[in-house]
Amino acid sequence: MVAAAISDVRPSRAAPERARAGRGTGRTADDGLLAAATELHRSLAGARLPLNLAGAEAVRDERRRTIDQFADQVLPRLAERTAPVLVVVGGPTGAGKSTLVNSLAGRAVTTPGLLRPTTRSPVLVHHPGDRSWFRDDRILPGLRRVTGATGDHASVQLVAAPSVPRGIAILDAPDFDSVDDDNRALARQLIAAADLLLFVTSAARYSDRLPWQHLDLAVERDTSVAVVLNRIPAADRATVVPDLRRMAGARNVPDDHIFLVEQAELDDPALLPAALVRPLRTWVDTLAADSSARTTVAEQTVTGAVRRAVTVATAVAEAAARQVDAIGELLSVADRVYAAELAALEDALPKLLAVLDARVTAHRAAPGGAPGDGIDRAEVAVDLALEGLLVDHAWRAAERASAELRATSHGSALLDWSTEDLSRPGKGLGLRARRAIRGARRAATPVAGAASPLGEVLAALLTEDRDRYLRPVLDRTLAPDAPQRLRAAADHAARALARHQTRGPIR
């Protein structure tokens, strides 16, 4: 069996009801954009791409990331615009992210370490007065809330720190380039959930390509970004800093969003000297104190995400339309082949029944043909003959359908996905046929002619065998109207976004 040709679609994180309802707190929200974004999220979730057609994997990944970002960040932020800004601190291995988070918090709230990967689950640090925003599933609904250190990727540790200003929450994320697959996946998820990405790199690691690719994803979505160059040796400052500024500038990161932290001997390995992080801490405090600035940060990120989602939705709609056409082609082949074999079965059955009925009648008329063991053996022979008729037609249908599907441009995707060999009858067909035939013959003595109830029984069994071709589609639902609904939702979201930006951000 080749690699799965129909992907297991990971269940999307449903947008919390509180996000859609705005919690009923009276906090203002752009209901038009929220409604449009909610419908776009729902339509993306309904436009699955089950078949591995050419180019489907890349579109499928973009769709999944967009669905998750809407659940994690866009819908909650649109519903509650006054929520604290979520600053996600991310970057490559060994950049000193956890130490920087501790230094911003003023105490050890997350644990740096020498062994990698260090951060296994995110740590979210917030002011005690902002606790209500994070203790439920308003953001990151797929992660459980815990209050102690854990290595569980499915949890987020909440830490209340009075030194963190109200209106800002800081989240220590796993390494972008972690050797742990779960760490990397979680890091990508958290980038998408950020109102502001604080990208931390070091003088030793700043030119590594992979972390910048993660930053590029954020920039592509128009996420607000600031960059910290950490652990700068004095001897390298003249060469490293201009290069870092060039790389950040190429991604439209403003110069006043770039912060430099010199290398220093640490009295406490978990904390940097306050002077080294004072410019960054001042910037964070100023942002927290200025509601208009916080709104601007969140506004840039959420509108950029919606704009990007409209583009993604267009690509997904086109891919879904190709999938609908391909699925229709595949199922039409199976329907046509099995319909022909059903007709052949219906034609052959009366003839076989006539022969079998004559044999049983002759056996009854023969000397010693009274009911008993002999008749029982004759009845068994009838059952086996009928079973053989069905299985023979099922073999012909399966072989022909699989051969014709292989000859199409998309058929291999369906055949290679199945855990069954669709070129032969389904497992257990003979046993199911034997039981069904025996039950039908108990209810009515077989007689020649197409009206026999056995005809319905055998036709149902052959149809059930045909339906194996439907399971990959039914199990990974793709409604025929999904592309049209997604296009309409994308158009609605684009119009709502334009109206929202014309009115200006809600404050």
C-alpha positions as CSV (number, residue, x, y, z in Angstrom):
1,M,0.0,0.0,0.0
2,V,1.4,3.4,-1.0
3,A,1.3,6.4,1.3
4,A,-2.1,7.7,2.1
5,A,-3.7,9.4,-0.8
6,I,-6.5,10.8,1.3
7,S,-5.2,12.8,4.3
8,D,-6.4,12.4,7.8
9,V,-7.7,15.9,8.4
10,R,-7.0,17.0,11.9
11,P,-10.1,18.2,13.6
12,S,-10.1,22.0,13.8
13,R,-10.3,23.8,17.1
14,A,-13.8,25.1,17.3
15,A,-14.1,28.8,17.9
16,P,-15.2,29.3,21.5
17,E,-18.8,30.3,21.9
18,R,-17.7,33.2,24.0
19,A,-15.8,34.6,21.1
20,R,-18.8,34.5,18.8
21,A,-21.1,35.9,21.4
22,G,-18.7,38.6,22.7
23,R,-19.2,37.3,26.2
24,G,-22.0,39.7,26.8
25,T,-19.7,42.1,28.6
26,G,-20.6,45.1,26.6
27,R,-17.1,45.4,25.2
28,T,-17.4,46.8,21.7
29,A,-16.8,44.7,18.6
30,D,-17.2,45.1,14.9
31,D,-20.1,42.7,14.6
32,G,-20.1,42.9,10.8
33,L,-16.4,41.8,10.5
34,L,-16.8,39.2,13.3
35,A,-19.9,37.7,11.6
36,A,-18.1,37.6,8.3
37,A,-14.9,36.1,9.8
38,T,-17.0,33.5,11.7
39,E,-18.7,32.4,8.5
40,L,-15.3,32.3,6.6
41,H,-13.9,30.1,9.4
42,R,-17.0,27.8,9.2
43,S,-16.7,27.5,5.4
44,L,-13.0,26.8,5.5
45,A,-13.7,24.0,8.0
46,G,-16.3,22.5,5.6
47,A,-14.1,22.6,2.5
48,R,-12.0,19.6,3.2
49,L,-9.5,18.3,0.6
50,P,-9.6,14.5,1.1
51,L,-7.9,13.5,-2.1
52,N,-4.1,13.9,-2.6
53,L,-4.4,15.5,-6.0
54,A,-1.5,17.5,-7.4
55,G,-0.8,20.6,-5.2
56,A,-3.4,19.6,-2.6
57,E,-1.0,19.2,0.3
58,A,0.3,22.8,0.2
59,V,-3.3,24.2,0.1
60,R,-4.4,21.8,2.8
61,D,-1.6,23.0,5.1
62,E,-2.6,26.7,4.5
63,R,-6.2,25.8,5.2
64,R,-5.4,24.1,8.4
65,R,-3.2,27.0,9.6
66,T,-5.9,29.5,8.8
67,I,-8.6,27.6,10.6
68,D,-6.4,27.3,13.7
69,Q,-5.4,30.9,13.6
70,F,-9.1,32.0,13.4
71,A,-10.0,29.8,16.4
72,D,-6.9,30.8,18.4
73,Q,-6.6,34.5,17.7
74,V,-8.8,36.2,15.1
75,L,-12.3,35.4,16.3
76,P,-11.5,36.0,20.0
77,R,-9.8,39.3,19.2
78,L,-12.6,40.5,17.0
79,A,-15.1,39.6,19.7
80,E,-13.2,41.4,22.5
81,R,-11.1,44.2,21.3
82,T,-10.1,45.4,24.8
83,A,-8.5,42.1,25.8
84,P,-4.8,42.3,26.7
85,V,-2.3,42.1,23.8
86,L,-0.7,38.7,23.6
87,V,3.0,39.0,23.1
88,V,4.5,35.6,21.9
89,V,8.2,35.3,22.5
90,G,9.7,32.9,19.9
91,G,12.9,32.2,18.2
92,P,15.6,29.6,17.6
93,T,17.1,27.2,20.1
94,G,19.5,28.8,22.6
95,A,18.5,32.4,21.8
96,G,17.7,33.1,25.5
97,K,14.0,33.4,25.2
98,S,13.1,32.1,28.6
99,T,15.7,34.3,30.3
100,L,14.3,37.3,28.5
101,V,10.8,36.5,29.6
102,N,11.9,36.2,33.2
103,S,13.7,39.5,32.9
104,L,10.6,41.2,31.6
105,A,8.6,39.7,34.3
106,G,11.1,40.6,37.0
107,R,11.4,37.1,38.4
108,A,11.8,33.5,37.3
109,V,8.5,32.5,35.8
110,T,9.8,30.0,33.2
111,T,12.9,27.7,33.3
112,P,15.9,28.2,31.0
113,G,18.1,25.2,30.6
114,L,21.1,23.8,28.7
115,L,19.4,20.6,27.5
116,R,17.4,20.9,24.3
117,P,14.5,21.1,23.7
118,T,14.0,23.2,26.8
119,T,10.5,24.7,26.6
120,R,8.0,21.8,26.1
121,S,4.8,23.7,26.9
122,P,4.1,27.4,26.7
123,V,4.2,29.6,29.8
124,L,1.8,32.6,29.7
125,V,2.7,35.4,32.1
126,H,0.1,38.0,32.9
127,H,-0.9,40.6,35.5
128,P,-3.2,39.1,38.2
129,G,-5.9,41.6,37.2
130,D,-5.9,40.2,33.7
131,R,-6.4,36.6,34.9
132,S,-10.0,36.4,33.7
133,W,-8.9,36.8,30.1
134,F,-6.8,33.7,30.1
135,R,-8.2,31.2,32.5
136,D,-10.9,30.0,30.0
137,D,-10.7,29.1,26.3
138,R,-11.0,32.6,24.9
139,I,-7.6,32.2,23.2
140,L,-5.8,29.0,22.4
141,P,-9.0,26.9,23.0
142,G,-7.1,23.7,22.2
143,L,-4.7,24.0,25.2
144,R,-5.6,23.1,28.8
145,R,-4.9,25.6,31.5
146,V,-2.5,24.6,34.2
147,T,-0.8,26.5,37.0
148,G,2.3,24.4,37.4
149,A,5.2,23.4,35.2
150,T,4.4,20.6,32.8
151,G,5.9,18.9,29.8
152,D,2.5,18.5,28.3
153,H,2.3,20.0,24.8
154,A,-1.5,20.2,25.1
155,S,-1.3,22.6,28.1
156,V,-0.5,26.2,28.7
157,Q,0.9,27.2,32.1
158,L,-0.6,30.4,33.5
159,V,1.6,32.5,35.8
160,A,0.3,35.7,37.5
161,A,3.1,38.3,38.0
162,P,2.3,41.8,39.3
163,S,5.4,43.1,37.6
164,V,3.8,42.5,34.2
165,P,1.7,45.6,33.3
166,R,-2.0,45.2,32.8
167,G,-3.0,45.1,29.1
168,I,-0.1,42.9,28.1
169,A,0.5,39.1,28.4
170,I,3.8,37.4,27.6
171,L,3.9,33.9,26.3
172,D,7.2,31.9,26.2
173,A,7.0,29.6,23.2
174,P,8.9,26.5,22.2
175,D,11.9,26.8,19.9
176,F,11.1,27.4,16.2
177,D,13.9,24.9,15.2
178,S,13.3,22.3,17.9
179,V,14.3,18.8,17.2
180,D,11.0,17.8,18.7
181,D,8.2,17.7,16.1
182,D,5.5,18.6,18.7
183,N,7.5,21.6,19.8
184,R,7.8,22.9,16.3
185,A,4.1,22.4,15.6
186,L,3.2,24.2,18.9
187,A,5.6,27.1,18.0
188,R,3.8,27.6,14.7
189,Q,0.4,27.5,16.4
190,L,1.5,30.1,18.9
191,I,2.9,32.4,16.3
192,A,-0.5,32.4,14.6
193,A,-2.2,33.2,18.0
194,A,0.1,36.2,18.7
195,D,-1.1,39.8,18.6
196,L,2.6,40.7,18.6
197,L,5.5,38.4,17.9
198,L,8.7,39.2,19.8
199,F,11.3,37.4,17.7
200,V,14.4,36.6,19.8
201,T,17.6,35.5,18.2
202,S,21.2,35.6,19.3
203,A,24.4,36.9,17.7
204,A,25.5,33.3,17.3
205,R,22.2,32.1,15.7
206,Y,20.7,35.2,14.0
207,S,21.6,34.1,10.4
208,D,20.0,30.7,10.8
209,R,17.5,30.3,8.0
210,L,14.7,28.2,9.6
211,P,13.8,30.7,12.4
212,W,13.5,33.5,9.9
213,Q,11.1,31.3,7.8
214,H,8.8,31.2,10.8
215,L,9.1,35.0,11.1
216,D,8.3,35.2,7.4
217,L,5.0,33.4,8.1
218,A,4.1,36.0,10.7
219,V,5.1,38.9,8.4
220,E,3.1,37.3,5.5
221,R,0.0,37.5,7.7
222,D,0.8,41.1,8.7
223,T,1.4,40.2,12.3
224,S,2.9,42.9,14.4
225,V,6.6,42.0,15.0
226,A,9.5,43.2,17.1
227,V,13.0,41.7,17.0
228,V,15.4,41.2,19.9
229,L,19.1,40.5,19.1
230,N,20.3,38.8,22.3
231,R,23.7,37.9,23.7
232,I,25.8,40.3,21.5
233,P,29.5,40.1,22.2
234,A,31.1,43.5,22.2
235,A,33.6,42.4,19.5
236,D,30.9,41.3,17.1
237,R,28.5,44.3,17.5
238,A,29.9,46.3,14.6
239,T,29.3,43.4,12.1
240,V,26.3,41.6,13.6
241,V,24.0,44.5,14.4
242,P,24.0,46.1,10.9
243,D,23.4,42.7,9.3
244,L,20.5,41.9,11.7
245,R,19.0,45.4,11.0
246,R,19.2,44.7,7.3
247,M,17.5,41.3,7.6
248,A,14.7,42.8,9.8
249,G,14.3,45.8,7.5
250,A,13.8,43.5,4.5
251,R,10.8,42.2,6.4
252,N,9.4,45.6,7.1
253,V,10.2,45.5,10.8
254,P,10.6,49.2,11.9
255,D,13.9,50.2,13.3
256,D,12.3,51.2,16.6
257,H,11.0,47.6,16.9
258,I,14.6,46.2,17.1
259,F,16.2,45.8,20.5
260,L,19.7,44.9,21.3
261,V,20.9,43.0,24.4
262,E,24.6,42.8,25.1
263,Q,26.3,39.7,26.3
264,A,27.0,39.8,30.0
265,E,28.0,37.7,33.0
266,L,24.9,36.7,34.9
267,D,24.7,36.6,38.7
268,D,21.4,34.7,38.3
269,P,21.3,32.4,35.2
270,A,17.5,32.9,35.0
271,L,17.6,36.7,34.8
272,L,19.4,39.4,32.8
273,P,20.6,42.6,34.5
274,A,17.8,45.1,34.5
275,A,19.9,47.7,32.6
276,L,20.3,45.3,29.6
277,V,16.6,44.9,29.1
278,R,15.5,48.4,30.1
279,P,14.8,49.7,26.5
280,L,12.7,46.6,25.8
281,R,10.9,46.8,29.2
282,T,10.2,50.5,28.6
283,W,8.7,49.8,25.2
284,V,6.5,47.0,26.7
285,D,5.4,49.3,29.5
286,T,4.6,52.1,27.2
287,L,2.6,49.8,24.9
288,A,0.6,48.5,27.9
289,A,-0.2,52.0,29.1
290,D,-1.4,53.3,25.8
291,S,-4.8,51.7,24.8
292,S,-4.6,53.3,21.4
293,A,-1.2,51.7,20.7
294,R,-2.4,48.4,21.9
295,T,-5.4,48.6,19.6
296,T,-3.1,49.5,16.7
297,V,-1.0,46.4,17.3
298,A,-4.0,44.1,17.6
299,E,-5.7,45.8,14.6
300,Q,-2.7,45.3,12.3
301,T,-2.5,41.6,13.2
302,V,-6.2,40.7,13.0
303,T,-7.0,42.6,9.8
304,G,-3.9,41.1,8.2
305,A,-5.0,37.7,9.2
306,V,-8.5,38.2,7.7
307,R,-7.0,39.6,4.5
308,R,-4.6,36.6,4.3
309,A,-7.5,34.2,5.0
310,V,-9.5,35.6,2.0
311,T,-6.6,34.8,-0.2
312,V,-6.2,31.3,1.3
313,A,-10.0,30.7,0.9
314,T,-9.8,31.5,-2.8
315,A,-7.1,28.9,-3.3
316,V,-8.9,26.4,-1.1
317,A,-12.2,26.9,-3.0
318,E,-10.4,26.2,-6.3
319,A,-8.8,23.1,-4.9
320,A,-12.1,22.0,-3.4
321,A,-13.8,22.4,-6.8
322,R,-11.1,20.2,-8.4
323,Q,-11.7,17.7,-5.6
324,V,-15.5,17.7,-6.2
325,D,-15.0,17.1,-9.9
326,A,-12.5,14.3,-9.2
327,I,-14.8,12.7,-6.7
328,G,-17.7,12.9,-9.1
329,E,-15.5,11.2,-11.8
330,L,-14.4,8.5,-9.4
331,L,-17.9,7.7,-8.1
332,S,-19.4,7.8,-11.6
333,V,-16.9,5.1,-12.7
334,A,-17.9,2.9,-9.7
335,D,-21.6,3.6,-10.2
336,R,-21.4,2.7,-13.9
337,V,-19.4,-0.5,-13.5
338,Y,-21.5,-1.8,-10.6
339,A,-24.8,-0.8,-12.3
340,A,-23.7,-2.9,-15.3
341,E,-22.8,-5.8,-13.0
342,L,-26.1,-5.5,-11.1
343,A,-28.0,-5.7,-14.4
344,A,-26.0,-8.8,-15.3
345,L,-26.7,-10.3,-11.9
346,E,-30.4,-9.6,-12.2
347,D,-30.4,-11.3,-15.6
348,A,-28.5,-14.4,-14.4
349,L,-30.4,-14.9,-11.2
350,P,-33.8,-16.1,-12.6
351,K,-32.0,-18.6,-14.8
352,L,-30.0,-20.0,-11.9
353,L,-33.0,-20.1,-9.7
354,A,-34.9,-22.1,-12.3
355,V,-32.1,-24.6,-12.6
356,L,-31.8,-24.9,-8.8
357,D,-35.6,-25.1,-8.3
358,A,-35.7,-27.9,-10.9
359,R,-32.9,-29.8,-9.1
360,V,-34.6,-29.6,-5.7
361,T,-38.0,-30.6,-7.3
362,A,-36.3,-33.6,-9.0
363,H,-34.6,-34.6,-5.8
364,R,-37.9,-34.5,-3.9
365,A,-39.5,-36.7,-6.6
366,A,-36.7,-39.2,-6.6
367,P,-37.0,-42.4,-4.5
368,G,-35.9,-41.5,-1.0
369,G,-36.4,-37.8,-1.7
370,A,-38.6,-37.1,1.2
371,P,-37.6,-34.2,3.4
372,G,-34.6,-35.1,5.5
373,D,-30.8,-35.0,5.3
374,G,-30.8,-35.3,1.6
375,I,-33.1,-32.3,1.1
376,D,-30.9,-30.4,3.6
377,R,-27.9,-31.1,1.5
378,A,-29.7,-29.9,-1.6
379,E,-30.7,-26.7,0.2
380,V,-27.1,-26.1,1.2
381,A,-26.1,-26.6,-2.4
382,V,-28.6,-24.0,-3.5
383,D,-27.2,-21.5,-0.9
384,L,-23.7,-22.1,-2.1
385,A,-24.7,-21.7,-5.7
386,L,-26.3,-18.3,-5.0
387,E,-23.4,-17.2,-2.9
388,G,-21.0,-18.1,-5.7
389,L,-23.1,-16.2,-8.2
390,L,-22.9,-13.0,-6.1
391,V,-19.2,-13.4,-5.4
392,D,-18.4,-14.0,-9.1
393,H,-20.2,-10.7,-10.0
394,A,-18.5,-8.9,-7.2
395,W,-15.1,-10.0,-8.4
396,R,-15.8,-8.9,-12.0
397,A,-17.1,-5.5,-10.8
398,A,-14.2,-4.8,-8.4
399,E,-11.6,-5.8,-11.0
400,R,-13.2,-3.7,-13.7
401,A,-13.8,-0.7,-11.5
402,S,-10.3,-0.6,-10.2
403,A,-8.8,-1.0,-13.7
404,E,-11.0,1.8,-15.0
405,L,-10.2,4.0,-12.1
406,R,-6.4,3.5,-12.5
407,A,-6.8,4.7,-16.1
408,T,-8.3,8.0,-14.9
409,S,-6.2,11.0,-13.8
410,H,-7.4,10.8,-10.2
411,G,-8.4,7.2,-9.6
412,S,-5.2,6.1,-8.0
413,A,-5.8,8.6,-5.2
414,L,-8.9,6.8,-4.1
415,L,-7.6,3.3,-4.6
416,D,-4.3,3.9,-2.8
417,W,-6.0,5.5,0.2
418,S,-8.2,2.6,1.0
419,T,-7.1,0.2,3.7
420,E,-8.9,-2.5,1.6
421,D,-7.9,-3.8,-1.8
422,L,-10.7,-2.4,-3.9
423,S,-9.6,-4.6,-6.9
424,R,-11.3,-7.5,-5.1
425,P,-14.6,-8.1,-3.2
426,G,-14.8,-6.7,0.3
427,K,-13.7,-8.9,3.2
428,G,-16.4,-11.1,4.5
429,L,-18.7,-10.7,1.6
430,G,-19.1,-14.4,1.1
431,L,-20.1,-15.0,4.8
432,R,-22.5,-12.0,4.8
433,A,-24.0,-13.4,1.6
434,R,-24.4,-16.9,3.0
435,R,-26.3,-15.6,6.1
436,A,-28.5,-13.2,4.0
437,I,-29.4,-15.9,1.5
438,R,-30.3,-18.4,4.2
439,G,-32.5,-15.8,5.9
440,A,-34.2,-14.9,2.6
441,R,-34.8,-18.5,1.7
442,R,-36.4,-19.2,5.0
443,A,-38.8,-16.5,4.3
444,A,-39.7,-17.6,0.8
445,T,-39.0,-20.7,-1.2
446,P,-36.9,-19.8,-4.3
447,V,-38.9,-19.7,-7.5
448,A,-37.8,-18.9,-11.0
449,G,-38.3,-15.3,-12.0
450,A,-36.9,-11.8,-11.2
451,A,-39.5,-11.2,-8.5
452,S,-37.8,-13.5,-6.1
453,P,-36.8,-11.7,-2.8
454,L,-33.4,-13.2,-3.3
455,G,-32.9,-10.7,-6.1
456,E,-33.2,-7.8,-3.7
457,V,-30.9,-9.5,-1.2
458,L,-28.1,-10.1,-3.7
459,A,-28.5,-6.6,-5.3
460,A,-28.2,-5.0,-1.8
461,L,-25.0,-7.0,-1.1
462,L,-23.4,-6.0,-4.4
463,T,-24.4,-2.4,-3.8
464,E,-22.9,-2.5,-0.3
465,D,-19.7,-3.8,-1.9
466,R,-19.7,-0.8,-4.3
467,D,-20.1,1.6,-1.4
468,R,-16.6,0.8,-0.3
469,Y,-15.7,3.4,-3.0
470,L,-17.8,5.9,-1.2
471,R,-16.2,5.5,2.2
472,P,-13.1,7.6,1.6
473,V,-15.4,10.5,0.5
474,L,-18.1,10.0,3.2
475,D,-15.5,9.7,6.0
476,R,-13.8,12.9,4.9
477,T,-16.9,14.9,4.0
478,L,-16.7,17.3,1.1
479,A,-20.1,18.7,0.2
480,P,-20.5,19.4,-3.5
481,D,-21.4,23.1,-2.7
482,A,-18.4,23.6,-0.5
483,P,-16.4,25.6,-3.1
484,Q,-19.4,27.9,-3.8
485,R,-20.1,28.5,-0.1
486,L,-16.4,29.2,0.5
487,R,-16.2,31.7,-2.3
488,A,-19.3,33.5,-1.0
489,A,-17.8,33.6,2.5
490,A,-14.5,34.9,1.3
491,D,-16.2,37.7,-0.7
492,H,-18.4,38.6,2.3
493,A,-15.3,38.8,4.5
494,A,-13.4,40.9,2.0
495,R,-16.3,43.4,1.9
496,A,-16.7,43.4,5.7
497,L,-12.9,44.1,6.0
498,A,-13.1,47.0,3.6
499,R,-16.0,48.5,5.5
500,H,-14.2,48.0,8.8
501,Q,-11.0,49.7,7.6
502,T,-13.0,52.6,6.1
503,R,-14.6,53.2,9.5
504,G,-11.3,52.8,11.3
505,P,-10.5,50.5,14.2
506,I,-12.8,50.2,17.1
507,R,-11.3,51.5,20.3
